[in-house]
Amino acid sequence: MKTFLNVLEKKFDLLEIDQEVSTILEASKILRKYPKKTILLQNMKESDIPVISGICNTREKIALSLNCKVEEIISKITEAMDNPLPIKKVHKISKPYTTSKADLSKLPILTHYKRDGGPYITSGVIIAKNPESGIPNASIHRMLVLDKNLLTVRIVPRHLYTYNQLAEKQGKNLEVAIAIGIDPATLLATTTSIPINANEMEVANHFHRGELKLMQGENVDLQVPEAEIILEGEILAGERASEGPFVDLTDTYDIVRQEPVIKVEKMHIKEDPLYHAIFPSGFEHRLLQGLPQEPRIYQAVQNTVPLVKNVLLTEGGCCWLHAVVSIKKQTPGDGKNVMMAALAAHPSLKHVVVVDEDINIFNPEEVEYAMSTRVKGDDDLLIVPKARGSSLDPSALADGTTTKVGVDATKPLDKKEKFERVSLSE
């Protein structure tokens, strides 16, 4: 991660804070004050390890990690998902790592808000294997510290959830490794939506042009990406503990649930490490969770309207609830077909706006311009009541349903000259 940080520092501002900062609320107050800066907290009160945050809190930083332009991120992710590369480089965990018995109190794990359930690991990538097939999975999960060697982890019903269910049916604990402080391209790969029989590390290896290095766990039979901090342990079969409250994407508190418990046995810490903290509901959180959903929407829309230009899950919509889709309109009704395809592709999507290719979807003013000049409410709105929405949406009803809205902000094909933007043509 430090290699990327050096590149990042040359192109973007790095804010270094030398004064002593507590992990309890003080650090998060600073992170909240500078939402789009990369911040290095050098002097943590409760730990000798500095905290880094905001390494991928803008699309420009993510594009830098992928060696592409912002508008090329979707194609870059799609290419890697479609062309995973097998891992060739696996090493033992050795110097510059120091290995010890697990003691989470040595890490600068932050408590972000007053009502939080406690200190949370927010950038931890959990690596586990399917107990039946042996296929590995890597995914980010928030983890609440319960004790020096105990965590409770929020697991939604996807791959890791399935692995843990299979292990529990066998009456066995599930081996896990937790990587904290990995480079942004690898981190992004762990958030992609790929089939359960695929390997996120092979997606990451594509990003790294086949040069990704993994390390073999000591106590667990798992291969882990190079990270500042690596924890080894297992999810305890049948054990549950209260997880939450936690501030999620929408800057509102998620509910308290009974979630699985991880017992951490061993930790490996690099020489002069950095602890990566993702600020809950901040731009880094939103982009890492939402941005990898854009290729899914893009592909679904492309099956409906071939000349789709780009897709954006907006930061103002928490990179989860609002999308803008740019198309080259060819036939009447294209806009409404695109709305339906987008809403179906990402079930959490609440509002979608469809615009012409002359609108820069990365500029909110341009999108608002299209809505103000090209939309008639009685013709161009699609309203879908009582649809299944996102569990993160505080406005959703108790049964999980919401009202979804599509806005066709494209020009009528038979009146294109009336909507010609003079500033772009003269």
N, C-alpha and C positions, 0 to 999 in steps of 0.2 A: 504493500500500500504506500510505503514511503516514496517509492520510485514515482508513482503517479502523483503524489503530493508535491514532489519537486517540479514536475511538469505543470501541475495546477497553479503553483505559486508564481510561475513565470507569466501566466496568462490572466490570472484572476487575483483579486485581493485576498490575502490571507491575514486574518485578524488574530494576532497573538495577545493573549492576556497573561501577564506575569504575576499579577496579584493573587494572593491565596483565595481560593474559591471552594465552597463546600459543595459536596455532591447532593446535599439536601436542599432543594429549591433554588439555591444561589446560582448554580451552573445553568439551570434551565431558564432562569430569568435573563441571563446574558444571551443564550441561544434564541430566545423569543424576541429579543431586542434587535437582532441582526438576522432576519429570516433567510436572506439569500447570500450571506457571506460564508466562507469556510473559516471556522473558528478553532483555534488551538488554545486550550486552557492548560497552561504549563504547570501550574502549582495547585494541585488538589489537596485539600485539607486532610481528607481521610485516606489518601493513597499516594504512593510514589509515582504512579503512572499518569501521564497527561491524558487529557480527553480531546479528541478531534471530532468535529461535527460539520456537516454541510459539504461533504466531498462530492455529492451528486444532488444538490438541491436546486439546480437549474438544468434546463435541457442542454445548454451550452457545455456544461461540465460533463454531462453524460455523453454528448457527442464527442467531446475530447477523448473520453475513455475508449470510445469505439472507433476513433480515428475517422470521423465522418462529419458531415454537416447536419444541423438540427433537422432539416426537412428530410434527411436520409435515414433517420433513426429507425423508422418502421421497417424499411427495406433491409436494413442491417440486421435487425432482430429476426425478421422472417427468414432471411438467408441462413442465419446460424441455426434456427430451429429446424429448417428443412435439410441442413447439411451438417449434422453433428460429427465431430471428429473424435475417434477413440483416443484415450489417454495413453501415452507411451512413457511418460516420465513419472515414476513413483519412487520416493526417497524415504529413508528412515527419518524420524524426528530426532534431530541432533542439534549441535551448536549451529546458530546462536540461541537455541532454546534452552531454558532452564526448566527442569521437570520437578514437580513437587506434589504432595498430597493436596487435594482440592481444599481451598479456603477462599470462598467468594468475597470475604471481607477485605481481601487485599486488592480487589479491583474497584475502580471508581464508578460503581454502578449508581446511576442517578435516580433520585426521586424528583419527579418533574412538577407535580401539582399537589396542592394541599390535601386533596381527597383521594389521592392515589392509594392503592392497596399497599404500597411500599416501593422499594427500589426496583426498577425494571431494566433488564437487558433488552435493548430494542433493535440491535443490529445483528443479533446472533443467528447464524445459519446452522440449522440442525441437519446433520447427515445421518441417514439410517438406511438399512437394507430391508427389502421385502423378505419376510421370514420364509416365504415359499419359493420365490423365484430368485432371490438374491440380488435383484436389480436395486441399485442405490437411488436415493432421492435426496435432494438438497433444497431446503426452503427456509425462509425467514419466519421466525415466530417470536412473539413477545414472551418474556419469561419473568415472572415475579419471584424475587428472592424470599425464601422462607427461612433459611438457616445458612450456615457456612458452606454446606454441601447439598442443599436442597432447593429446588426450583419448582414452581408450578407453571405449566406452559399452556397457552391458548392454542388449541388445534382445531381448525375448521375441517369439515368433512371432505378432505382431499387425500393426497397420497400418504402423507405421514399418518393421518388419522386411520387410513386403511391398514397400513403396516402395523400400527399399534393394536388395532382390533384383532388382526390375525395373530399377533403374538399373545394377546390376552386369551384368545380361544385355546391356544396351546399351553396356557398357564405359565408363560415365560415372560421375563423382562425383555424389553427391546433395547439393544445396544444403540447408543447415539454418541456422536461427537458434535461439539458446538464450536464453530469458528467465528471469532470476533475480530474485526479489523482486516477485511480482505479487500482487494482492489475493486473499484466500481464495476468494471466489466463483468467480473465473476459474480459480484453481488447481484447485478442486473439479471444474469443468466438464471440465478436461483429463483427469480420471481416469474419466469416465463411459464405460460400454460402449455405444457407438453404432455403427451400421453403417459400413463402410469408405467408403461414398459420402456420409457425413454430416460436418459440420464442428463440432468442439468449440467453436470460438469463437462459433458461432451459438447453442449451448446457453448459453454464458457471457453472450451478449447478452440472452437471455431473463432470466437472473438480474439483469441490469443494466437491465431494462425498456427495452431498445433503445438505451441510451446508452453502450455499450461503445466505447472508442476504440482503434483499431489504428494501427500505424505501419508505413510502407513501408520495407523494408530498403534499404540503400544498395548493397551489393555482391551481395545475393541478392534474387531476385524473390519475396519472401515478406512477408506482413503479420503483424506481431508485436504481441501485447498490450503495453500500457504496463507497463514494469517498471523496477526500480531499475538493473538491469544487462542489457544486450543484447549477445550475442556473435553474430558472423556467420562462417560457414565452410562446410565441406562434409565429408560422409563419403567417405573415399577408397575408391574401387572396389578390391575385392580385398585391401585392407590389413587385417590382424588383429594384435592384441596381447593379452597376458595381462591379464585383468580379474579382480580379487579378490586375496586374500580380502576379503569384505565381510560385515558382520553384517546379516542380513535380519530379516524380521518376527518370527520365532520366537526372536530373541535368540541365535541360533546362526550359525556361519559358513557362508556359501554357498561353493560350490566355485569354483576358478579355472577360467576358460574363455578361449578365444580369441574376442575380440569385435571389432567394427568400430572403426576409428580415425577420429576427427574432427580435421581441421586447422582451427584458428580463425585467421581473417585479421584481423578487426577487432572492436573492442569499443566500446560506447557506455555511458557511465556518467553517471548523473544527478548533479546537484549535491547534496552532502550525502547520499550514498546509504546504504542499508542492505543488507547481504548476508544473505539468508535461508538459514539452515541447518536442515534437517530432521534431527533426531537419529535415527540408524538404530535400529530396533526400538522407538522411543519411541511415545507415543500419537499424535503428529502423523503419523508414518509409517504407523501402523496404521489410523488413521481415514481418511486420504486414500486409501489403497490399498483398504481394505475397505468403507467406508461406501457407495460408489457401487454395490457389488454387491447391496445390500439391495433396491433396486427390482426387480432381476431376480428375486430369490427371491420377493418380494411378488407380482409378476405371475404367476409360475408357480404359486404356492400359490392365488392367487385363481381361477385356471382350474380348480382342483381343489375348493376350498371357498370359495364366493363371499364369505362373511362373515369374511374375514381382517381382523384389526385392525391388526397391526403386525409388523415383522420387525426383529430386532437381531442383528448380528454382534458378539459380545461382545469387549470389550477384553482380558479374560483369555484369550480364545481367539484373540488376536492380530488380531481383526477379520477373520479369514480362515477359521479352522478350526471355530469353534463358533457356532451360531445358536440363537436363541429365537424362536419364532413364536407369536403370540397370535391365537386364533380364537374365533368364536362357534360352538360345536359344535351341530350340528343333527341329525346321524344317527350311529349307532355306526360306528366305523371311520374317522371323519373324521381323527382324530389320526394314524393310520398312513398315510393317503393324503397328508396334509400332509408327513409325514416324507419320503416317497418323492419328492414334488414338489420339496421344498427341496434334497434331496441331488442330484437331477438338474439343478436350475437352476444350482447353484454347485458344479462338480465337485471343487473343493478342500475342500469342507465335509466334516468328519470326524464331528462329533457335532451332533445337532439335538434340541432339547427343544420340545415343543408344549404350550402352556398355555391355560387359559381366559381370557376377557376380564377377569376380576376380578383377575388377576395383573399387576402392574406389571413389564413385562419389563426396564425400565431399572434395577430394583432387584434385585441378585443374591440378597438374602435372600428376596425374594418368590418368585423362581424356585426356590430351594432348598426353600422351604416347599412349593411345589406338588409337587416331586419327592419330598419326604419323606412327604407325606400322601395323594398321589393315584396313586402308582406301585406296581404289583405286578410284580416282576421277571419272573415267568413269563408274564404277559399283556401287559405294556406296553412291552417292549423289542423293537426291530427290529435285528437284527445282520446286516450285509452283509460277509462276508469277501472278501478278494482283489479289492477294488474299486480302481479307479484313484483315487489321492489327489493331494495337493499335493506338489510337488517341494520345498517349504519345510519339510515335516514331517519332523523328524529320526527319528521312529519308523517311517516308511514303509520298506518292504522295498526291496532293491536294484533290483527291477524296477518300482518306482514304485507298487506296490499297498499298500493298507492295509485295516484293518477299520473300517467305518463303523457308527455306532450311532445309532438314533433312540429317543427316550424320549417316550412318550405320557403327559404329566402332566396330562391333562384329567379332569374328573369324569365318572363313568358317568351317562348320561342318566336311567337308571331309579332312581338313588339320589342325585339332586342335593341333596335336603334333608339328607342325612347329611353332606354336605361344605359346607354353608352356613357361611360365615365370620361368626360372630356380631358381631365388631368392625366389620364393614362394613354390617350390617343393623339393628343396634339402637343 
